[in-house]
Amino acid sequence: MNGFTRLTLTGIVVTALAAVAAPTPMPRDATASCADGTWSSAGNRQGACSGHGGMAKWFGKPPNGATSRCNDGTYSKAKDSQGACAKHGGVAFKLDENKPKN
């Protein structure tokens, strides 16, 4: 292999790994994370991640009193953003407090 071929193959491998490693941001309406790294907004567990390797974790809809959505999909009821979701990867987004939770 000459230097050009080796460099080209390395670039292809690095590009492919970067595409696989890039997680998809969690949608605001996600109710489950799927085994393949995608998200589901299904209303119930059954079939939520059908065709995506099954469900990795079910979160469901926000419980009453939830104020924030954590980066791992769980919810926080902390009144203040500081410290909310500290053990869950930080705050992904704040929930609309005026919107009904069900």
C-alpha positions in Angstrom: 0.0 0.0 0.0 1.3 3.4 -0.8 0.9 6.5 1.5 -2.1 7.8 -0.5 -4.1 4.6 -0.2 -3.3 4.3 3.5 -4.4 7.9 4.2 -7.6 7.5 2.2 -8.6 4.3 4.0 -7.9 5.9 7.4 -10.1 8.9 6.5 -12.9 6.6 5.5 -12.7 4.6 8.8 -12.6 7.9 10.8 -15.6 9.3 8.9 -17.6 6.1 9.4 -16.8 6.0 13.2 -17.8 9.6 13.6 -21.2 8.9 11.9 -21.9 6.0 14.1 -20.8 7.8 17.3 -22.9 10.9 16.8 -26.0 10.5 19.0 -29.3 11.8 17.8 -30.6 14.7 20.0 -33.6 13.8 22.1 -36.9 15.1 20.6 -39.1 17.0 23.1 -41.9 14.4 22.6 -39.7 11.3 23.1 -41.2 8.7 25.4 -38.6 6.0 24.9 -35.0 5.4 23.7 -34.5 2.6 21.3 -31.6 0.1 21.3 -30.2 1.5 18.1 -29.9 5.0 19.5 -33.1 6.4 18.0 -36.1 7.8 19.9 -39.7 6.9 20.0 -42.7 9.1 20.7 -45.2 6.2 21.0 -48.0 6.6 23.5 -47.4 3.2 25.1 -44.6 0.7 25.5 -45.9 -2.0 23.2 -44.2 -1.6 19.8 -42.6 1.7 20.8 -39.2 0.7 19.2 -40.4 -1.9 16.7 -37.9 -2.1 14.0 -35.2 -0.4 16.0 -33.8 -3.3 18.0 -36.2 -3.0 20.9 -36.6 -0.5 23.7 -33.5 0.5 25.7 -35.5 2.6 28.2 -39.1 3.8 28.7 -39.7 7.3 30.0 -43.4 7.8 29.2 -45.0 11.2 29.5 -43.9 13.8 32.1 -45.2 13.1 35.6 -47.2 15.8 37.4 -44.8 18.4 38.8 -42.0 17.7 36.4 -40.0 20.8 35.5 -37.2 19.6 33.3 -36.3 16.7 31.0 -32.8 15.3 31.6 -30.4 14.3 28.9 -30.9 10.6 29.7 -34.7 11.0 29.1 -35.7 11.0 32.8 -37.6 13.9 34.4 -36.8 16.2 37.2 -39.1 18.0 39.6 -36.4 20.3 40.9 -37.7 23.9 41.3 -34.3 25.4 40.2 -32.3 24.4 37.1 -29.1 24.3 39.1 -28.6 20.7 40.2 -31.6 19.4 38.3 -30.6 16.3 36.4 -27.1 16.3 38.0 -26.9 12.5 37.9 -28.7 12.2 34.6 -26.4 14.0 32.2 -27.7 17.5 32.8 -30.9 19.3 31.7 -31.9 18.7 28.0 -34.7 21.2 28.2 -37.2 22.8 30.6 -40.8 21.7 30.4 -43.5 24.2 29.7 -45.0 24.7 33.1 -48.3 26.0 31.6 -48.9 23.0 29.4 -50.9 20.0 30.8 -48.7 17.0 31.6 -51.1 14.3 30.4 
